[in-house]
Amino acid sequence: MREHGNVYIPDEEYKERVIRAAKILQREGLDALIVNSNEADYANARYFSGFWPLFERAGVAIAPNGEAALLVGPESREFGADRSRLDKVFVLKEYREGADPAYPELQADTYQDVFHALGITGKKLRIGVASYLDTSVVIMEGIKTAFPESEIVRADHIMVELRSIKSVNEIQCLKEGYRIAELATQQVIREIQPGMTELQMVGVAERVIYENGAEYEGLPMYVFSEASTRHAISRSSYRKFQKGDIVQLNLSARIDGYSASIGYPIVLGKLEGARRDAVMFGLEAHRWTQNQVRAGVQASEIAKNFYQYYVEHGYQDHFVYGPLHGTGMIEVEAPWVETSSDYRLKPNMTYQIDTFISTATFGVRWEKGIAVTETGCEVLSPEIGTLYELEF
């Protein structure tokens, strides 16, 4: 019996995912699908197996007949078998860790062993490979060496199709993550003081998410102050807060593989003038975006009008990226909403409304999670919008 937190994806849903993938393989004329993951971006392998690798890589192979297997590295045989929702587990050297050990005594499995167990036969196969960006050269060479006469097809679109529209259980995992992330945010607001460091506040947030049921942080905890708030992505540091600082919080919690984050600025004092104008414009743009979302809307139109909103308000030079990005098992996942996005929103697609501005001296981000509905969107997180100006 596998242990779970209070909110989780049931075993039956993993089986349903494999069957859905198998039907897509039949539709697309593929003989097999191999998805690959690593510790940082574990999503595609975990989506089917529930397994999250550590140090090593992991993969899942799926056949059109609905059979599937987990592929792990040499040190994860028992770990993979204990955590996987798939009965078949194979150990392949291609999934070894980055130190590149040889494991000379290991009698490893092969891709041929995997395919034979799944009922995949023949030499001239069409093999879809997803997580293309996260498929190492070693893994790709292993597949090609095992099946030299086969055609390798990039299959990321299959995973986007499977993962874009969330189930009830997936949305519940996200909601629980957002609930915990807001608890962490409020605790940081209560404890933060001038003279403390960004990393001290990361420690506060980490304590709260684990105390309240998270399995891990959803992304590296963002606690940035002043110049570091200009960073679209970054890491917290030993910088000490000073009175008057703008501090950007983007705190998160992961629930059974689903990553939820909430982001907004706080101020260690009063915010005035152009700095206040920029921060509040970001909130206005955030709310504008929320009002555009509903099923049937062309994604690119939201993005084009979002950029125009910046232009009309004189903030085009501070624009960094589009208004929404997909969220789920990874805090940033496909599909994005960009000016080149050629699709329409559908119910239960989940996004982060991620409104970021970067000026010459500071930046600001207002961010929360939503699910698309027929008439608008459901906010999955506690609502944001308060500008916290703290007095010391």
Secondary structure by P-SEA (a helix, b strand, c coil): ccccccccccaaaaaaaaaaaaaaaaaacccbbbbbbcccccccccccccccccccccccccccccbbbbbbccccaaaaaacccccbbbbbccccccccccccccccccaaaaaaaacccccccbbbbcccccccaaaaaaaaaacccbbbbbcaaaaaaacccccaaaaaaaaaaaaaaaaaaaaaaacccccccaaaaaaaaaaaaaaaccccccccccccccccccccbbbbcccccccccccccccccccccbbbbbbbcccccccccaaaaaaaaaaaaaaaaaaaccccccaaaaaaaaaaaaaaaccccccccccbbbbcccccccccccccccccccccccccbbbbbbccccbbbbbbbbbbcccccccccccccccccccc
